[in-house]
Amino acid sequence: MAIYDQSYAPWSGEYSSRWSRIWSIVVMELQQPFKNTWTLLLTLLAFGVVFVWLFFMFLAASSQFPLPFAIGNRIYRESFFNTTICSMILMVLSATVGASLIARDVRHRALIMYFSRSITRLDYLVGKFLSLVLFLLCATLGPGLLMFVGLMGIGQERLTFGERMGDLGAVTLHSLIMTVPMSAIVLAFSSLTKRTYLAAIFWTAFYFISVSISEALRFSLKAEWPKLLSWVQVTSHLGDLCYPVRGTASTPILECGWGKPFAILCSITVASLVLVWWRLRSVEGEE
C-alpha cells in the first residue's frame, strides 16, 4: 500500500503583490452592485439627467439661441453635481452598496477567511474603500465626463485647451470631494453592526440630521456658520471652489474659503477610517 506524506509543509511559493491582493477585493466588490436591478437603475438615472440637459442644449445650439447658464462652467455645479437629485442618488447608492461591505463579512464571519490568507487588515480596508469610491464615481465622475464631452461637442463656447483641462480637473475634483468622505463614513457605519439595514439607517439619519440641524440653527441664530454642519452644504461649497471663474461668478454657498470645509471633510474621513481599522482589530480578535 502506498504511503503519502501528509505532514504540514510551509508555503514555499511567491506571494502576489499587495496591489494584486487589493485589486482582487476591488474587482469582487465592484461586480456585486451591478447585479442588482435597483442599483443599476439609479446609476443610469444619473446619466439620464445629463442626457436630458445635453438634449436641451443641443436644441438651443441648433436654434442659435445659447442658454445663459451653459456659458462658463456653472452648468456642472448648478445642473448636476449640486442638484438635489444628484445628492439623493449618491446618498441612496452609498447606503445600498456601502452599508453591506463590512457588515456582511462580519455577519458571515468572512474576516477569518480573509485574514487567514496573505490579506492584511490594511489590504482589506483599502480594497473595500477603493471599491466603494470607484462605484460612486460611476454615478458622479461618469456623468460629469459625459457632460464635459457633450459640451465640447456642442461647442456653444470657445475655450482654450487650458480652460477645457481646467474644467476637466474641476469635474474630477468635485467628484472626489463628493465620494471620498462619503465612502469613509459609510464604511464606518458598516463596521459598527452586523446588520446591513442598520448601517444604511445610520448613514441616512446622519445625512438628513446634519441638514436639518444646520437649517434649524441657521434660522434660530440668524447666522451663517451653522451651514458648516450640513453635509450637503460643505461638499457643495468645496466642490464649487474647484472651478476656475469664467464670466459671472456665482454666489458662494458658505461665507468662508476652502480651509474650514476641507478640514471638516478631512477630519471626518480620517476619523471614519480609523474607526474602521479599530473595529477590524476588535472583530478579528473576537473571531
N, C-alpha and C positions, 0 to 999 in steps of 0.2 A: 504494500500500500504506500502511495506517495506521501511524503511529509512536506508540508508547506510552512514556511516561516511566517507566523502571524504576529510577531512581536512588533512593538512600536518603533517606527523609523522616522527621524526628524525630516522635515521638508528640506530637500536639497536643491530645488529649482530656483528660478528667479522670480521675485515678486514683480507684479506690474507697477508702473509708476503711480505716484499719488494722484496725478491728474486723471489717469485712466480709471482709478477707483472712484474718484469723484464724478467723473463723466458718466460712468455706468449707473450711478444713482440718479443723475440728472435725466438721462435718457429714459430710465424706467419710470420716473415720476411724470415726465412730460407726455408719455404715452397714455396715461390714465385719464386726464381731463377730457381729451378729445373723443373718448369713447362714450362720454355722457352727452346725450342729445341736448339737454338743457344748457350745459356749459358751452357747447358748440354754438348754439343759437345766440347766446349772449355775446360771445366773441364776434360772431358775424354781424350782430346788431351794431357793434362799434364801427365796423367797416361800412355798414349801411348808412350810418349818419354821415360819414364822409362822402359816400357816393351821392347822397341827396344834395349836399352842398355843392359838390363839383358839377352836378347836373344843372342846378340853377345858375351857377357861374358860367357854365358853357353857353346856356341860353342867353345870358346877359351879354357875353362876349360876342355871340353871333349877331345880336341886335345892336351892336356898337353902343351899348349902354352899360358902362362899367359900374359895378356895385361899390359904393364908398367903403364899406367895411372890408372889401377884398384888397384894397390898396394898403401896402405895408404888410406887417406880419401879425396884425391883431386877429386875423381870422383863425389862426391856430389856437389862440387862447379863448377868444370870445365865442367861437363857433364849434369848438370841440373840447379841448383839454379842460377848460374851466366851466363847462356846462354841467348842469345838474344830471343830465342823462349819462354823461361820461363818468362822473363821480359815482353814481349809483351802480353802473355796470361794473366798475372796478371794485367797489365795495362788495357786491354780491359774488363776483368771481373769486375774490380773495377769501371770502367766508366759505364758499362752496368747496374750493380746491385746497386752500391753505390750511383750513381747520383740521383736515384729516391727515396731514403729512406726518406728524409725530404722534398724535393721539391714536391713530390706527395702529402704529407699530407698538406703542405701549400696551394697548388693549390686547393685541395678539401676541405679546411678548416676543416680538420680532427683533428687539435690540440684542438679544442673546445671539441670534444668528448673524447679525451684522458684526458685532464686536468679537465674535469667535473667529473671524477671519482677519485678514490684514487691514480691515477698515477700522480706522480710529474714530474717536469722538469728533475730532476736527474734520475728518473726511465726511462723516455723516452730516454734521452741521452745515458745512459748506455746500455739500450736494443738495440737501433739502432747501437751503436758502437760495441757491442759484436756480434750482428748478422752479421755485415759485416766482422769482424775479423774471426769469425768461418767459414763463407762461403769461404773467401780467403784462409784459412788454408786447405780447401778441395783440393785446387789446388797447394798447396806448401807442407805442412806437410804430407798430404795423400800420394802423390807420393814419398816424401822423406822417409817415413816409409816403403813404398813398396820396395824401393831400398835397405834400410837397411836390411830388412828381406831377400830379394833376394841375397844380397852379403853374408849374413850369411849362407844361404842355399847352395850357390855355393862353398863357402869355399876355395877361392883362397889364402886367407891369414889367418894364425893362429894368433888369437888375444886372449888376456886375457879378463876376464869378465869386468874388469875395463876399458880396452880400448874400448870394444864394448859399454859400457854405456856412455863413453866419446863421442863417435861418435853419439850415440842416443841423448844425451843432446845437442850436437852441431847442429844437424839437426833441433831439436826443436827450439833452439835459433835463428838459421838462418831464419827459417820460420816466427818467431815472428818479427824479425827485418824487414823483407820484408812486413809484413801485417799490423802491428800495426800503424806505422806512416802513411802508405798509407790510411788506413781506416779513420784516423782522418782528414786528409786533404781532402779526397773525401767528407766526411760528411760536412766539412766546405763549400766547393763549393756548395754542395746540399742545404745548408741552405740559400745561398745568392740569390736564384732565385726560381721562381715557375715552371720554365721550365726544365724538366729533361735533354733535349738535350743540353741546355746551361751549366748546371753543368758538363756534360760529356765533352763538348768542353773545358771548363775552366781547368779541370783536365788534359786532353790530351795535351793542349797547355802548361801547366806548366811542364809536364813531358818532352816533346820534347824540349822546350825552355831552360830548365835547362841543358840538354845535349849539345845543340847547343852552348849556351853561354860559357859553360865550355870549349868545344873544341876550339872555336874561340879565347878565351882569352889565352888558353894554347899555341896555335900556334903563336899568335901575340906577347905575352910577353915572350915566351920561358921559361915558369915557370911551376911548377907542382901544385902550390897551387890552380889554378882555378878548378882542379878536385873536390875540395870540394863543388863546385857549382852544380855538376851533381848529380841528384837523384840516378842514377844507380851506379855511382862510389862510392858514400858514403855508400849505403846499401850493395853493394858487398864487399867493403873493411871491413866493420864492421862484415859482415857475415863470411868472411874468418878467422877473428881473433877468432871465436868461436871454431875452430877445433884444437885439440891437434896436434902438429907437429910430424909426423912419416915419416921416410925416408927422401927424398929430400924435403926441404922446398920450397914452391912456392914463386915467386917474389911478394911482397906486391903491391897492386893496388895504394895505396897512400903512400907518404913519411911521414907518421906520425903514431902515435899509435892509440889507440881506443878513446882517450879523445875528440878530436875535432869532429869526425863523430858522436860520441854518443851525444855530446852536441847539435849538429845541429839537429839530429833527435828528440831528446827530446824537444828542443825548438819548432820545427815545430808541434809536436804532441800536446804539451800543448797549444800553441797559437791557433791551429785549434779547439781544444775542447772548449777553452774559447770563441772563435768566435761563435761557435755553440750555446753555452749557452746564449750569449748575443742576438743572433738572435732569439732564442726561447722566450726569455723575451719580445723582441720588437714585435714579431709576435703575441704572446699571448695577449699583450696589445692592438694591433690593432683589434683583433677579439673580 
